Amino acid sequence: MLPKNEKSEKFQDNLQKIEELSKRLIEVLSNKSNENQKFMQADQELMARTGLASLNDMVSNPSKLFESQVSYWGQSLNLWMEAQKSLVDFPSSSEAGSKPANQDKRFKNELWDTPYFKLIKDHYFLNSQMIKNYFENIEGLSNSDRKRIEFFSQQITDMLSPANFLATNPEALDKAMKTEGQSLVNGLENLVRDLEKNNGDLQVTLCDPDAFKVGENLATTEGKVVFRNELFELLHYHPTTEKVKEVPLVIIPPWINKYYILDLRPDNSFIKWVVEQGYQLFVVSWVNPDSSHRDVGMDTYTLDGCIKAIDEVCNYTGSKETNAIGYCIGGTLLAMALAYMSKTKTNKVKSATFFTTLIDFTDIGELGIFLGDDFINGVDEILGEKGYLPGKSMANAFSYLRANDLVYGPAIRSYLLGEPPMAFDLLHWNGDSTNLPGRMAREYFHDIIRENLFTNGEYELNGVKLSLEDITVPLSAVACESDHLVDWKVSFNGIRMMKSRSKKLFLAESGHVAGVVNPPTKIKYGHYTNDKNSSSLDEWKEKAEYHKETWWPSWEKWLSTRSGKSLEVGAIKQGDSNLGPAPGTYIHMTI
């Protein structure tokens, strides 16, 4: 222990470092970009409608407000009485490690159960619940307005958590004392680094930037680029089996993120696993758009992207048809391509699989909060200025759907505790964002999502009206039970609207990414299947068969019956195109 009023040399040195870092912090904040704010705050009309509904509610039903206040006062008083008792009995009343079963992981450290910090924590929960109840019970708001105001109020309560502030975070204070301020120096360095990297916008670095490199320890499945245009590169993966299926397989990934989520490390690579099952596998790797792509639209992605890739796979292999997978928005694109090829009688797809895909945008759950005029107008403004929508801005917006996991939790570890970013392949991919070209983004948000033109049979592409009723090829679909971006019922509902006679549904446990990237080597998340007719998806789930392992092998059995014979690799025609090794060049593009 240091003598009273005496500070160690290390502590004094760290104070000096904090002062120097604070100057850098002020400088970078003075140059802050306001780009994210253009579509990440509620518009005045929404606030006015909420305020008016709240005022009308108070006038017409004053007893509801009074009862709420009395309940709040009573619970607050009870917390103070419990805190006083805890102070008297401490430490005997606070057995270390004892926590409620439903303990919020933001407050898992045992120091949160000491009297002072327990009072702060409990009062935060009380205030958060009061705010949540208040907005849930306001009468006179539309469902859309209610969801959006609940989202923005949740952002406020998440932001104001005592865990997010040094003065009210006992774990951070304890570490600062034990390290003589070093954790604060490390945290401030992390904060300044992130702000400087993002022009003053706060985007927490989730993964160690030096831990992974695409083509070296990520996306390493052996293959080559066999076609390239201004929109995508087509990758062909080398067979690793003596025989391969006659019908090739092509994956159409989303262009909101890069394809290598399906080819992370060898032990969790879906691409490597598919090749090992004996398939001729091709994958689209999209270009990362810049301002020169401002006039690229959904028609370009459909005709020069998805359909062109299917044609090139058939040309390269000599096959008359191919099986196809569409992931997320890549699945939406595949559905549009299937409808177009059916209408124009040019279909070369034998079967289609959709991973976590939205087709029907009538009710898209949490994503609906991004469809207000404030968000869409902000997007349009950015598109007008840049010609593209920066991927980091979109990723930052979507991260607030899980703010405590993807924003505040990482910020606490990095800035308050001074810990370095973890080495996690999935988080590295998550931070490797791609942009959206101007016209395509505008059409996607306005026509596909808000107006739902494709589902309603009113979307016109290259002079052809597209309809889900034109999709008749055999289908399978994978949705994820706890997907916060694509609700599984909404995803399956879109598939059920297609007119295919053969449909196979796989409901995976976990979320949008972890439910898909779930290799058989790890019995981590199971899945549900049900081949019987069900009047509703709730009934489908209730009567479904549960399998404790991943859906990958079950889906492969379905695909195998639609992939022709198994032939010797030498008997399969392969074109001689070779534009370089996989993962290609487009994957490395950063804007």
Secondary structure as GFF3:
##gff-version 3
##sequence-region A 1 591
A	DSSP	alpha_helix	9	30	.	.	.	ID=ss1
A	DSSP	three_ten_helix	36	38	.	.	.	ID=ss2
A	DSSP	alpha_helix	44	60	.	.	.	ID=ss3
A	DSSP	alpha_helix	62	89	.	.	.	ID=ss4
A	DSSP	three_ten_helix	105	107	.	.	.	ID=ss5
A	DSSP	three_ten_helix	110	113	.	.	.	ID=ss6
A	DSSP	alpha_helix	115	136	.	.	.	ID=ss7
A	DSSP	alpha_helix	143	159	.	.	.	ID=ss8
A	DSSP	three_ten_helix	162	164	.	.	.	ID=ss9
A	DSSP	three_ten_helix	166	168	.	.	.	ID=ss10
A	DSSP	alpha_helix	170	178	.	.	.	ID=ss11
A	DSSP	alpha_helix	182	197	.	.	.	ID=ss12
A	DSSP	beta_strand	223	228	.	.	.	ID=ss13
A	DSSP	beta_strand	232	237	.	.	.	ID=ss14
A	DSSP	beta_strand	243	245	.	.	.	ID=ss15
A	DSSP	beta_strand	249	252	.	.	.	ID=ss16
A	DSSP	three_ten_helix	259	262	.	.	.	ID=ss17
A	DSSP	three_ten_helix	266	268	.	.	.	ID=ss18
A	DSSP	alpha_helix	270	276	.	.	.	ID=ss19
A	DSSP	beta_strand	281	286	.	.	.	ID=ss20
A	DSSP	three_ten_helix	291	293	.	.	.	ID=ss21
A	DSSP	alpha_helix	298	300	.	.	.	ID=ss22
A	DSSP	pi_helix	301	307	.	.	.	ID=ss23
A	DSSP	alpha_helix	308	317	.	.	.	ID=ss24
A	DSSP	beta_strand	322	327	.	.	.	ID=ss25
A	DSSP	alpha_helix	329	343	.	.	.	ID=ss26
A	DSSP	beta_strand	349	355	.	.	.	ID=ss27
A	DSSP	three_ten_helix	365	371	.	.	.	ID=ss28
A	DSSP	alpha_helix	373	386	.	.	.	ID=ss29
A	DSSP	beta_strand	388	389	.	.	.	ID=ss30
A	DSSP	alpha_helix	391	399	.	.	.	ID=ss31
A	DSSP	three_ten_helix	400	402	.	.	.	ID=ss32
A	DSSP	alpha_helix	403	403	.	.	.	ID=ss33
A	DSSP	pi_helix	404	408	.	.	.	ID=ss34
A	DSSP	alpha_helix	409	411	.	.	.	ID=ss35
A	DSSP	pi_helix	412	416	.	.	.	ID=ss36
A	DSSP	alpha_helix	425	430	.	.	.	ID=ss37
A	DSSP	beta_strand	436	437	.	.	.	ID=ss38
A	DSSP	alpha_helix	438	443	.	.	.	ID=ss39
A	DSSP	pi_helix	444	450	.	.	.	ID=ss40
A	DSSP	beta_strand	459	461	.	.	.	ID=ss41
A	DSSP	beta_strand	464	466	.	.	.	ID=ss42
A	DSSP	three_ten_helix	468	470	.	.	.	ID=ss43
A	DSSP	beta_strand	475	480	.	.	.	ID=ss44
A	DSSP	alpha_helix	488	496	.	.	.	ID=ss45
A	DSSP	beta_strand	503	508	.	.	.	ID=ss46
A	DSSP	beta_strand	527	529	.	.	.	ID=ss47
A	DSSP	alpha_helix	537	542	.	.	.	ID=ss48
A	DSSP	beta_strand	545	547	.	.	.	ID=ss49
A	DSSP	alpha_helix	552	560	.	.	.	ID=ss50
A	DSSP	beta_strand	566	568	.	.	.	ID=ss51
A	DSSP	three_ten_helix	569	571	.	.	.	ID=ss52
A	DSSP	three_ten_helix	586	588	.	.	.	ID=ss53
###
